[in-house]
Amino acid sequence: MVFLVPVRRGDHWRVQLAWTNGKTRYFGKFASLPEAERWIAEHLWLTELVTQRSTQQQPDILDNKG
C-alpha cells in the first residue's frame, strides 16, 4: 500500500509518496497546502499504480524526487 501526503518543507510544501515499508519519495514544490492537495487529487492514479505493482520493481516514474 502507498499514501500521498502533503508535507511542509521549509517555506514550501511537497507531496510525499510513502510506502508502508517506510520507503518515501517526494514530488514538487508548492507554495501552499491547497496546491499540494490539488496535485494529490490529480495524481491519485499513482497510488493505484504502485499498489498494483508493489511486488514488482518500482516504476520509473517514481524515481523522480521532484
PDB file of N, H, CA, C and O in Angstrom:
ATOM      1  N   MET A   1       0.848  -1.174   0.000  1.00  0.00           N
ATOM      2  CA  MET A   1       0.000   0.000   0.000  1.00  0.00           C
ATOM      3  C   MET A   1       0.897   1.242   0.000  1.00  0.00           C
ATOM      4  O   MET A   1       2.024   1.204   0.492  1.00  0.00           O
ATOM      5  N   VAL A   2       0.387   2.326  -0.551  1.00  0.00           N
ATOM      6  H   VAL A   2      -0.529   2.356  -0.951  1.00  0.00           H
ATOM      7  CA  VAL A   2       1.130   3.578  -0.652  1.00  0.00           C
ATOM      8  C   VAL A   2       0.188   4.752  -0.380  1.00  0.00           C
ATOM      9  O   VAL A   2      -1.010   4.679  -0.651  1.00  0.00           O
ATOM     10  N   PHE A   3       0.749   5.826   0.155  1.00  0.00           N
ATOM     11  H   PHE A   3       1.723   5.885   0.375  1.00  0.00           H
ATOM     12  CA  PHE A   3      -0.037   7.008   0.503  1.00  0.00           C
ATOM     13  C   PHE A   3       0.600   8.252  -0.090  1.00  0.00           C
ATOM     14  O   PHE A   3       1.825   8.351  -0.162  1.00  0.00           O
ATOM     15  N   LEU A   4      -0.223   9.202  -0.516  1.00  0.00           N
ATOM     16  H   LEU A   4      -1.218   9.122  -0.459  1.00  0.00           H
ATOM     17  CA  LEU A   4       0.234  10.530  -0.946  1.00  0.00           C
ATOM     18  C   LEU A   4      -0.131  11.506   0.161  1.00  0.00           C
ATOM     19  O   LEU A   4      -1.300  11.634   0.524  1.00  0.00           O
ATOM     20  N   VAL A   5       0.882  12.199   0.700  1.00  0.00           N
ATOM     21  H   VAL A   5       1.831  12.095   0.405  1.00  0.00           H
ATOM     22  CA  VAL A   5       0.673  13.052   1.864  1.00  0.00           C
ATOM     23  C   VAL A   5       1.359  14.410   1.636  1.00  0.00           C
ATOM     24  O   VAL A   5       2.534  14.447   1.272  1.00  0.00           O
ATOM     25  N   PRO A   6       0.638  15.527   1.847  1.00  0.00           N
ATOM     26  CA  PRO A   6       1.303  16.831   1.755  1.00  0.00           C
ATOM     27  C   PRO A   6       2.162  17.044   2.999  1.00  0.00           C
ATOM     28  O   PRO A   6       1.716  16.781   4.116  1.00  0.00           O
ATOM     29  N   VAL A   7       3.386  17.517   2.809  1.00  0.00           N
ATOM     30  H   VAL A   7       3.748  17.730   1.902  1.00  0.00           H
ATOM     31  CA  VAL A   7       4.289  17.790   3.933  1.00  0.00           C
ATOM     32  C   VAL A   7       4.947  19.152   3.746  1.00  0.00           C
ATOM     33  O   VAL A   7       5.306  19.533   2.632  1.00  0.00           O
ATOM     34  N   ARG A   8       5.096  19.867   4.829  1.00  0.00           N
ATOM     35  H   ARG A   8       4.804  19.557   5.734  1.00  0.00           H
ATOM     36  CA  ARG A   8       5.749  21.173   4.773  1.00  0.00           C
ATOM     37  C   ARG A   8       7.258  20.966   4.874  1.00  0.00           C
ATOM     38  O   ARG A   8       7.737  20.255   5.757  1.00  0.00           O
ATOM     39  N   ARG A   9       7.992  21.584   3.975  1.00  0.00           N
ATOM     40  H   ARG A   9       7.603  22.161   3.257  1.00  0.00           H
ATOM     41  CA  ARG A   9       9.455  21.530   3.957  1.00  0.00           C
ATOM     42  C   ARG A   9       9.964  22.960   3.854  1.00  0.00           C
ATOM     43  O   ARG A   9      10.006  23.535   2.767  1.00  0.00           O
ATOM     44  N   GLY A  10      10.348  23.529   4.987  1.00  0.00           N
ATOM     45  H   GLY A  10      10.313  23.062   5.870  1.00  0.00           H
ATOM     46  CA  GLY A  10      10.801  24.921   4.972  1.00  0.00           C
ATOM     47  C   GLY A  10       9.670  25.855   4.613  1.00  0.00           C
ATOM     48  O   GLY A  10       8.627  25.861   5.267  1.00  0.00           O
ATOM     49  N   ASP A  11       9.876  26.658   3.554  1.00  0.00           N
ATOM     50  H   ASP A  11      10.723  26.653   3.022  1.00  0.00           H
ATOM     51  CA  ASP A  11       8.867  27.635   3.148  1.00  0.00           C
ATOM     52  C   ASP A  11       7.968  27.146   2.024  1.00  0.00           C
ATOM     53  O   ASP A  11       7.252  27.940   1.415  1.00  0.00           O
ATOM     54  N   HIS A  12       7.996  25.844   1.742  1.00  0.00           N
ATOM     55  H   HIS A  12       8.578  25.199   2.237  1.00  0.00           H
ATOM     56  CA  HIS A  12       7.143  25.304   0.682  1.00  0.00           C
ATOM     57  C   HIS A  12       6.557  23.958   1.107  1.00  0.00           C
ATOM     58  O   HIS A  12       6.907  23.407   2.150  1.00  0.00           O
ATOM     59  N   TRP A  13       5.662  23.451   0.274  1.00  0.00           N
ATOM     60  H   TRP A  13       5.378  23.898  -0.574  1.00  0.00           H
ATOM     61  CA  TRP A  13       5.024  22.152   0.503  1.00  0.00           C
ATOM     62  C   TRP A  13       5.489  21.175  -0.558  1.00  0.00           C
ATOM     63  O   TRP A  13       5.743  21.560  -1.699  1.00  0.00           O
ATOM     64  N   ARG A  14       5.601  19.917  -0.182  1.00  0.00           N
ATOM     65  H   ARG A  14       5.395  19.604   0.745  1.00  0.00           H
ATOM     66  CA  ARG A  14       5.921  18.843  -1.117  1.00  0.00           C
ATOM     67  C   ARG A  14       4.890  17.753  -0.917  1.00  0.00           C
ATOM     68  O   ARG A  14       4.168  17.746   0.080  1.00  0.00           O
ATOM     69  N   VAL A  15       4.820  16.836  -1.858  1.00  0.00           N
ATOM     70  H   VAL A  15       5.407  16.842  -2.668  1.00  0.00           H
ATOM     71  CA  VAL A  15       3.955  15.674  -1.708  1.00  0.00           C
ATOM     72  C   VAL A  15       4.854  14.475  -1.474  1.00  0.00           C
ATOM     73  O   VAL A  15       5.746  14.177  -2.268  1.00  0.00           O
ATOM     74  N   GLN A  16       4.601  13.802  -0.379  1.00  0.00           N
ATOM     75  H   GLN A  16       3.875  14.044   0.265  1.00  0.00           H
ATOM     76  CA  GLN A  16       5.369  12.613  -0.036  1.00  0.00           C
ATOM     77  C   GLN A  16       4.591  11.381  -0.466  1.00  0.00           C
ATOM     78  O   GLN A  16       3.425  11.207  -0.113  1.00  0.00           O
ATOM     79  N   LEU A  17       5.251  10.540  -1.228  1.00  0.00           N
ATOM     80  H   LEU A  17       6.198  10.681  -1.515  1.00  0.00           H
ATOM     81  CA  LEU A  17       4.710   9.236  -1.571  1.00  0.00           C
ATOM     82  C   LEU A  17       5.323   8.280  -0.565  1.00  0.00           C
ATOM     83  O   LEU A  17       6.532   8.050  -0.587  1.00  0.00           O
ATOM     84  N   ALA A  18       4.507   7.721   0.314  1.00  0.00           N
ATOM     85  H   ALA A  18       3.525   7.908   0.331  1.00  0.00           H
ATOM     86  CA  ALA A  18       5.009   6.910   1.415  1.00  0.00           C
ATOM     87  C   ALA A  18       4.473   5.480   1.331  1.00  0.00           C
ATOM     88  O   ALA A  18       3.264   5.250   1.300  1.00  0.00           O
ATOM     89  N   TRP A  19       5.390   4.545   1.296  1.00  0.00           N
ATOM     90  H   TRP A  19       6.372   4.732   1.322  1.00  0.00           H
ATOM     91  CA  TRP A  19       5.039   3.129   1.313  1.00  0.00           C
ATOM     92  C   TRP A  19       4.923   2.657   2.758  1.00  0.00           C
ATOM     93  O   TRP A  19       5.522   3.252   3.654  1.00  0.00           O
ATOM     94  N   THR A  20       4.171   1.612   2.986  1.00  0.00           N
ATOM     95  H   THR A  20       3.684   1.129   2.258  1.00  0.00           H
ATOM     96  CA  THR A  20       4.019   1.071   4.336  1.00  0.00           C
ATOM     97  C   THR A  20       5.318   0.465   4.858  1.00  0.00           C
ATOM     98  O   THR A  20       5.462   0.266   6.064  1.00  0.00           O
ATOM     99  N   ASN A  21       6.269   0.167   3.966  1.00  0.00           N
ATOM    100  H   ASN A  21       6.152   0.328   2.986  1.00  0.00           H
ATOM    101  CA  ASN A  21       7.555  -0.379   4.411  1.00  0.00           C
ATOM    102  C   ASN A  21       8.538   0.717   4.833  1.00  0.00           C
ATOM    103  O   ASN A  21       9.679   0.415   5.184  1.00  0.00           O
ATOM    104  N   GLY A  22       8.113   1.987   4.804  1.00  0.00           N
ATOM    105  H   GLY A  22       7.187   2.232   4.519  1.00  0.00           H
ATOM    106  CA  GLY A  22       8.946   3.099   5.240  1.00  0.00           C
ATOM    107  C   GLY A  22       9.660   3.844   4.124  1.00  0.00           C
ATOM    108  O   GLY A  22      10.228   4.908   4.369  1.00  0.00           O
ATOM    109  N   LYS A  23       9.648   3.319   2.918  1.00  0.00           N
ATOM    110  H   LYS A  23       9.186   2.455   2.720  1.00  0.00           H
ATOM    111  CA  LYS A  23      10.285   3.986   1.781  1.00  0.00           C
ATOM    112  C   LYS A  23       9.469   5.217   1.385  1.00  0.00           C
ATOM    113  O   LYS A  23       8.239   5.193   1.432  1.00  0.00           O
ATOM    114  N   THR A  24      10.164   6.297   0.993  1.00  0.00           N
ATOM    115  H   THR A  24      11.163   6.316   0.955  1.00  0.00           H
ATOM    116  CA  THR A  24       9.471   7.525   0.601  1.00  0.00           C
ATOM    117  C   THR A  24      10.100   8.146  -0.643  1.00  0.00           C
ATOM    118  O   THR A  24      11.270   7.913  -0.946  1.00  0.00           O
ATOM    119  N   ARG A  25       9.313   8.928  -1.347  1.00  0.00           N
ATOM    120  H   ARG A  25       8.362   9.117  -1.101  1.00  0.00           H
ATOM    121  CA  ARG A  25       9.744   9.772  -2.459  1.00  0.00           C
ATOM    122  C   ARG A  25       8.979  11.082  -2.323  1.00  0.00           C
ATOM    123  O   ARG A  25       7.871  11.106  -1.788  1.00  0.00           O
ATOM    124  N   TYR A  26       9.573  12.175  -2.811  1.00  0.00           N
ATOM    125  H   TYR A  26      10.473  12.155  -3.246  1.00  0.00           H
ATOM    126  CA  TYR A  26       8.944  13.486  -2.745  1.00  0.00           C
ATOM    127  C   TYR A  26       8.742  14.043  -4.148  1.00  0.00           C
ATOM    128  O   TYR A  26       9.555  13.829  -5.047  1.00  0.00           O
ATOM    129  N   PHE A  27       7.626  14.771  -4.312  1.00  0.00           N
ATOM    130  H   PHE A  27       6.965  14.945  -3.582  1.00  0.00           H
ATOM    131  CA  PHE A  27       7.276  15.372  -5.596  1.00  0.00           C
ATOM    132  C   PHE A  27       7.004  16.855  -5.407  1.00  0.00           C
ATOM    133  O   PHE A  27       6.423  17.268  -4.404  1.00  0.00           O
ATOM    134  N   GLY A  28       7.427  17.648  -6.375  1.00  0.00           N
ATOM    135  H   GLY A  28       7.899  17.312  -7.190  1.00  0.00           H
ATOM    136  CA  GLY A  28       7.045  19.048  -6.478  1.00  0.00           C
ATOM    137  C   GLY A  28       7.514  19.941  -5.356  1.00  0.00           C
ATOM    138  O   GLY A  28       8.028  19.491  -4.332  1.00  0.00           O
ATOM    139  N   LYS A  29       7.318  21.222  -5.589  1.00  0.00           N
ATOM    140  H   LYS A  29       6.900  21.587  -6.421  1.00  0.00           H
ATOM    141  CA  LYS A  29       7.484  22.273  -4.579  1.00  0.00           C
ATOM    142  C   LYS A  29       6.301  23.206  -4.767  1.00  0.00           C
ATOM    143  O   LYS A  29       6.171  23.859  -5.802  1.00  0.00           O
ATOM    144  N   PHE A  30       5.449  23.263  -3.771  1.00  0.00           N
ATOM    145  H   PHE A  30       5.555  22.732  -2.930  1.00  0.00           H
ATOM    146  CA  PHE A  30       4.211  24.019  -3.870  1.00  0.00           C
ATOM    147  C   PHE A  30       4.225  25.163  -2.871  1.00  0.00           C
ATOM    148  O   PHE A  30       4.750  25.023  -1.766  1.00  0.00           O
ATOM    149  N   ALA A  31       3.649  26.297  -3.259  1.00  0.00           N
ATOM    150  H   ALA A  31       3.223  26.410  -4.156  1.00  0.00           H
ATOM    151  CA  ALA A  31       3.622  27.484  -2.416  1.00  0.00           C
ATOM    152  C   ALA A  31       2.618  27.363  -1.277  1.00  0.00           C
ATOM    153  O   ALA A  31       2.731  28.065  -0.273  1.00  0.00           O
ATOM    154  N   SER A  32       1.624  26.464  -1.429  1.00  0.00           N
ATOM    155  H   SER A  32       1.532  25.893  -2.245  1.00  0.00           H
ATOM    156  CA  SER A  32       0.584  26.368  -0.403  1.00  0.00           C
ATOM    157  C   SER A  32       0.090  24.932  -0.260  1.00  0.00           C
ATOM    158  O   SER A  32       0.268  24.098  -1.148  1.00  0.00           O
ATOM    159  N   LEU A  33      -0.524  24.674   0.867  1.00  0.00           N
ATOM    160  H   LEU A  33      -0.669  25.351   1.588  1.00  0.00           H
ATOM    161  CA  LEU A  33      -1.135  23.363   1.114  1.00  0.00           C
ATOM    162  C   LEU A  33      -2.216  23.049   0.079  1.00  0.00           C
ATOM    163  O   LEU A  33      -2.251  21.928  -0.428  1.00  0.00           O
ATOM    164  N   PRO A  34      -3.111  24.004  -0.258  1.00  0.00           N
ATOM    165  CA  PRO A  34      -4.129  23.693  -1.272  1.00  0.00           C
ATOM    166  C   PRO A  34      -3.527  23.280  -2.623  1.00  0.00           C
ATOM    167  O   PRO A  34      -4.084  22.423  -3.308  1.00  0.00           O
ATOM    168  N   GLU A  35      -2.395  23.882  -3.010  1.00  0.00           N
ATOM    169  H   GLU A  35      -1.942  24.579  -2.453  1.00  0.00           H
ATOM    170  CA  GLU A  35      -1.751  23.485  -4.263  1.00  0.00           C
ATOM    171  C   GLU A  35      -1.253  22.042  -4.174  1.00  0.00           C
ATOM    172  O   GLU A  35      -1.412  21.271  -5.121  1.00  0.00           O
ATOM    173  N   ALA A  36      -0.659  21.681  -3.055  1.00  0.00           N
ATOM    174  H   ALA A  36      -0.529  22.307  -2.286  1.00  0.00           H
ATOM    175  CA  ALA A  36      -0.176  20.310  -2.868  1.00  0.00           C
ATOM    176  C   ALA A  36      -1.346  19.331  -2.865  1.00  0.00           C
ATOM    177  O   ALA A  36      -1.256  18.255  -3.457  1.00  0.00           O
ATOM    178  N   GLU A  37      -2.428  19.693  -2.210  1.00  0.00           N
ATOM    179  H   GLU A  37      -2.501  20.566  -1.728  1.00  0.00           H
ATOM    180  CA  GLU A  37      -3.611  18.829  -2.168  1.00  0.00           C
ATOM    181  C   GLU A  37      -4.227  18.667  -3.553  1.00  0.00           C
ATOM    182  O   GLU A  37      -4.715  17.590  -3.897  1.00  0.00           O
ATOM    183  N   ARG A  38      -4.206  19.730  -4.342  1.00  0.00           N
ATOM    184  H   ARG A  38      -3.810  20.604  -4.062  1.00  0.00           H
ATOM    185  CA  ARG A  38      -4.722  19.650  -5.714  1.00  0.00           C
ATOM    186  C   ARG A  38      -3.863  18.680  -6.534  1.00  0.00           C
ATOM    187  O   ARG A  38      -4.395  17.888  -7.312  1.00  0.00           O
ATOM    188  N   TRP A  39      -2.532  18.740  -6.361  1.00  0.00           N
ATOM    189  H   TRP A  39      -2.100  19.383  -5.729  1.00  0.00           H
ATOM    190  CA  TRP A  39      -1.632  17.820  -7.057  1.00  0.00           C
ATOM    191  C   TRP A  39      -1.959  16.381  -6.670  1.00  0.00           C
ATOM    192  O   TRP A  39      -2.003  15.498  -7.526  1.00  0.00           O
ATOM    193  N   ILE A  40      -2.186  16.152  -5.387  1.00  0.00           N
ATOM    194  H   ILE A  40      -2.151  16.870  -4.692  1.00  0.00           H
ATOM    195  CA  ILE A  40      -2.547  14.806  -4.923  1.00  0.00           C
ATOM    196  C   ILE A  40      -3.831  14.341  -5.594  1.00  0.00           C
ATOM    197  O   ILE A  40      -3.898  13.218  -6.094  1.00  0.00           O
ATOM    198  N   ALA A  41      -4.843  15.191  -5.610  1.00  0.00           N
ATOM    199  H   ALA A  41      -4.788  16.103  -5.204  1.00  0.00           H
ATOM    200  CA  ALA A  41      -6.133  14.825  -6.215  1.00  0.00           C
ATOM    201  C   ALA A  41      -5.974  14.474  -7.691  1.00  0.00           C
ATOM    202  O   ALA A  41      -6.662  13.588  -8.197  1.00  0.00           O
ATOM    203  N   GLU A  42      -5.071  15.167  -8.383  1.00  0.00           N
ATOM    204  H   GLU A  42      -4.512  15.887  -7.972  1.00  0.00           H
ATOM    205  CA  GLU A  42      -4.852  14.923  -9.811  1.00  0.00           C
ATOM    206  C   GLU A  42      -3.952  13.716 -10.079  1.00  0.00           C
ATOM    207  O   GLU A  42      -3.851  13.266 -11.221  1.00  0.00           O
ATOM    208  N   HIS A  43      -3.304  13.191  -9.053  1.00  0.00           N
ATOM    209  H   HIS A  43      -3.386  13.557  -8.126  1.00  0.00           H
ATOM    210  CA  HIS A  43      -2.350  12.092  -9.236  1.00  0.00           C
ATOM    211  C   HIS A  43      -2.656  10.864  -8.377  1.00  0.00           C
ATOM    212  O   HIS A  43      -1.757  10.083  -8.064  1.00  0.00           O
ATOM    213  N   LEU A  44      -3.908  10.696  -8.003  1.00  0.00           N
ATOM    214  H   LEU A  44      -4.638  11.330  -8.257  1.00  0.00           H
ATOM    215  CA  LEU A  44      -4.270   9.525  -7.210  1.00  0.00           C
ATOM    216  C   LEU A  44      -3.979   8.217  -7.934  1.00  0.00           C
ATOM    217  O   LEU A  44      -3.838   7.169  -7.303  1.00  0.00           O
ATOM    218  N   TRP A  45      -3.889   8.283  -9.270  1.00  0.00           N
ATOM    219  H   TRP A  45      -4.004   9.134  -9.782  1.00  0.00           H
ATOM    220  CA  TRP A  45      -3.572   7.083 -10.043  1.00  0.00           C
ATOM    221  C   TRP A  45      -2.214   6.510  -9.633  1.00  0.00           C
ATOM    222  O   TRP A  45      -1.976   5.316  -9.809  1.00  0.00           O
ATOM    223  N   LEU A  46      -1.329   7.336  -9.094  1.00  0.00           N
ATOM    224  H   LEU A  46      -1.523   8.307  -8.951  1.00  0.00           H
ATOM    225  CA  LEU A  46      -0.033   6.828  -8.639  1.00  0.00           C
ATOM    226  C   LEU A  46      -0.200   5.790  -7.542  1.00  0.00           C
ATOM    227  O   LEU A  46       0.525   4.796  -7.506  1.00  0.00           O
ATOM    228  N   THR A  47      -1.155   6.017  -6.647  1.00  0.00           N
ATOM    229  H   THR A  47      -1.744   6.825  -6.676  1.00  0.00           H
ATOM    230  CA  THR A  47      -1.361   5.052  -5.564  1.00  0.00           C
ATOM    231  C   THR A  47      -1.870   3.735  -6.119  1.00  0.00           C
ATOM    232  O   THR A  47      -1.496   2.669  -5.629  1.00  0.00           O
ATOM    233  N   GLU A  48      -2.715   3.796  -7.130  1.00  0.00           N
ATOM    234  H   GLU A  48      -3.019   4.662  -7.528  1.00  0.00           H
ATOM    235  CA  GLU A  48      -3.225   2.577  -7.753  1.00  0.00           C
ATOM    236  C   GLU A  48      -2.116   1.849  -8.498  1.00  0.00           C
ATOM    237  O   GLU A  48      -2.000   0.628  -8.404  1.00  0.00           O
ATOM    238  N   LEU A  49      -1.299   2.598  -9.240  1.00  0.00           N
ATOM    239  H   LEU A  49      -1.394   3.590  -9.316  1.00  0.00           H
ATOM    240  CA  LEU A  49      -0.197   2.012  -9.992  1.00  0.00           C
ATOM    241  C   LEU A  49       0.788   1.323  -9.056  1.00  0.00           C
ATOM    242  O   LEU A  49       1.200   0.189  -9.304  1.00  0.00           O
ATOM    243  N   VAL A  50       1.160   2.002  -7.993  1.00  0.00           N
ATOM    244  H   VAL A  50       0.826   2.922  -7.791  1.00  0.00           H
ATOM    245  CA  VAL A  50       2.130   1.444  -7.063  1.00  0.00           C
ATOM    246  C   VAL A  50       1.557   0.255  -6.321  1.00  0.00           C
ATOM    247  O   VAL A  50       2.244  -0.751  -6.140  1.00  0.00           O
ATOM    248  N   THR A  51       0.310   0.351  -5.890  1.00  0.00           N
ATOM    249  H   THR A  51      -0.248   1.168  -6.037  1.00  0.00           H
ATOM    250  CA  THR A  51      -0.304  -0.752  -5.169  1.00  0.00           C
ATOM    251  C   THR A  51      -0.372  -1.992  -6.044  1.00  0.00           C
ATOM    252  O   THR A  51      -0.109  -3.095  -5.566  1.00  0.00           O
ATOM    253  N   GLN A  52      -0.719  -1.836  -7.311  1.00  0.00           N
ATOM    254  H   GLN A  52      -0.933  -0.939  -7.700  1.00  0.00           H
ATOM    255  CA  GLN A  52      -0.797  -2.963  -8.235  1.00  0.00           C
ATOM    256  C   GLN A  52       0.567  -3.581  -8.468  1.00  0.00           C
ATOM    257  O   GLN A  52       0.664  -4.790  -8.679  1.00  0.00           O
ATOM    258  N   ARG A  53       1.629  -2.778  -8.436  1.00  0.00           N
ATOM    259  H   ARG A  53       1.550  -1.796  -8.264  1.00  0.00           H
ATOM    260  CA  ARG A  53       2.967  -3.254  -8.757  1.00  0.00           C
ATOM    261  C   ARG A  53       3.858  -3.395  -7.523  1.00  0.00           C
ATOM    262  O   ARG A  53       5.080  -3.478  -7.644  1.00  0.00           O
ATOM    263  N   SER A  54       3.248  -3.422  -6.342  1.00  0.00           N
ATOM    264  H   SER A  54       2.255  -3.355  -6.243  1.00  0.00           H
ATOM    265  CA  SER A  54       4.037  -3.400  -5.109  1.00  0.00           C
ATOM    266  C   SER A  54       4.956  -4.600  -4.957  1.00  0.00           C
ATOM    267  O   SER A  54       5.959  -4.520  -4.247  1.00  0.00           O
ATOM    268  N   THR A  55       4.641  -5.689  -5.598  1.00  0.00           N
ATOM    269  H   THR A  55       3.826  -5.754  -6.175  1.00  0.00           H
ATOM    270  CA  THR A  55       5.503  -6.859  -5.503  1.00  0.00           C
ATOM    271  C   THR A  55       6.502  -6.918  -6.649  1.00  0.00           C
ATOM    272  O   THR A  55       7.340  -7.818  -6.698  1.00  0.00           O
ATOM    273  N   GLN A  56       6.417  -5.955  -7.580  1.00  0.00           N
ATOM    274  H   GLN A  56       5.737  -5.224  -7.540  1.00  0.00           H
ATOM    275  CA  GLN A  56       7.329  -5.885  -8.704  1.00  0.00           C
ATOM    276  C   GLN A  56       8.318  -4.750  -8.482  1.00  0.00           C
ATOM    277  O   GLN A  56       8.280  -4.080  -7.450  1.00  0.00           O
ATOM    278  N   GLN A  57       9.196  -4.535  -9.443  1.00  0.00           N
ATOM    279  H   GLN A  57       9.227  -5.079 -10.282  1.00  0.00           H
ATOM    280  CA  GLN A  57      10.148  -3.423  -9.383  1.00  0.00           C
ATOM    281  C   GLN A  57       9.391  -2.106  -9.400  1.00  0.00           C
ATOM    282  O   GLN A  57       8.373  -1.978 -10.079  1.00  0.00           O
ATOM    283  N   GLN A  58       9.887  -1.133  -8.657  1.00  0.00           N
ATOM    284  H   GLN A  58      10.715  -1.237  -8.105  1.00  0.00           H
ATOM    285  CA  GLN A  58       9.267   0.185  -8.585  1.00  0.00           C
ATOM    286  C   GLN A  58       9.255   0.841  -9.966  1.00  0.00           C
ATOM    287  O   GLN A  58      10.284   0.852 -10.642  1.00  0.00           O
ATOM    288  N   PRO A  59       8.102   1.394 -10.407  1.00  0.00           N
ATOM    289  CA  PRO A  59       8.009   2.048 -11.705  1.00  0.00           C
ATOM    290  C   PRO A  59       8.982   3.217 -11.823  1.00  0.00           C
ATOM    291  O   PRO A  59       9.247   3.908 -10.839  1.00  0.00           O
ATOM    292  N   ASP A  60       9.510   3.439 -13.014  1.00  0.00           N
ATOM    293  H   ASP A  60       9.295   2.878 -13.813  1.00  0.00           H
ATOM    294  CA  ASP A  60      10.471   4.521 -13.263  1.00  0.00           C
ATOM    295  C   ASP A  60       9.908   5.890 -12.898  1.00  0.00           C
ATOM    296  O   ASP A  60      10.659   6.761 -12.460  1.00  0.00           O
ATOM    297  N   ILE A  61       8.605   6.097 -13.068  1.00  0.00           N
ATOM    298  H   ILE A  61       7.995   5.389 -13.423  1.00  0.00           H
ATOM    299  CA  ILE A  61       8.017   7.405 -12.810  1.00  0.00           C
ATOM    300  C   ILE A  61       8.234   7.824 -11.355  1.00  0.00           C
ATOM    301  O   ILE A  61       8.261   9.018 -11.053  1.00  0.00           O
ATOM    302  N   LEU A  62       8.387   6.868 -10.466  1.00  0.00           N
ATOM    303  H   LEU A  62       8.365   5.899 -10.711  1.00  0.00           H
ATOM    304  CA  LEU A  62       8.533   7.182  -9.061  1.00  0.00           C
ATOM    305  C   LEU A  62       9.964   7.475  -8.670  1.00  0.00           C
ATOM    306  O   LEU A  62      10.220   7.829  -7.519  1.00  0.00           O
ATOM    307  N   ASP A  63      10.907   7.341  -9.591  1.00  0.00           N
ATOM    308  H   ASP A  63      10.699   7.054 -10.526  1.00  0.00           H
ATOM    309  CA  ASP A  63      12.289   7.642  -9.302  1.00  0.00           C
ATOM    310  C   ASP A  63      12.563   9.134  -9.321  1.00  0.00           C
ATOM    311  O   ASP A  63      13.639   9.570  -8.913  1.00  0.00           O
ATOM    312  N   ASN A  64      11.597   9.931  -9.794  1.00  0.00           N
ATOM    313  H   ASN A  64      10.723   9.577 -10.126  1.00  0.00           H
ATOM    314  CA  ASN A  64      11.726  11.384  -9.805  1.00  0.00           C
ATOM    315  C   ASN A  64      11.555  11.898  -8.384  1.00  0.00           C
ATOM    316  O   ASN A  64      10.517  11.662  -7.766  1.00  0.00           O
ATOM    317  N   LYS A  65      12.536  12.584  -7.865  1.00  0.00           N
ATOM    318  H   LYS A  65      13.379  12.776  -8.367  1.00  0.00           H
ATOM    319  CA  LYS A  65      12.461  13.078  -6.499  1.00  0.00           C
ATOM    320  C   LYS A  65      11.936  14.509  -6.425  1.00  0.00           C
ATOM    321  O   LYS A  65      12.077  15.173  -5.398  1.00  0.00           O
ATOM    322  N   GLY A  66      11.326  14.990  -7.526  1.00  0.00           N
ATOM    323  H   GLY A  66      11.212  14.451  -8.361  1.00  0.00           H
ATOM    324  CA  GLY A  66      10.661  16.276  -7.522  1.00  0.00           C
ATOM    325  C   GLY A  66      11.533  17.401  -7.860  1.00  0.00           C
ATOM    326  O   GLY A  66      11.081  18.545  -7.889  1.00  0.00           O
TER     327      GLY A  66
END
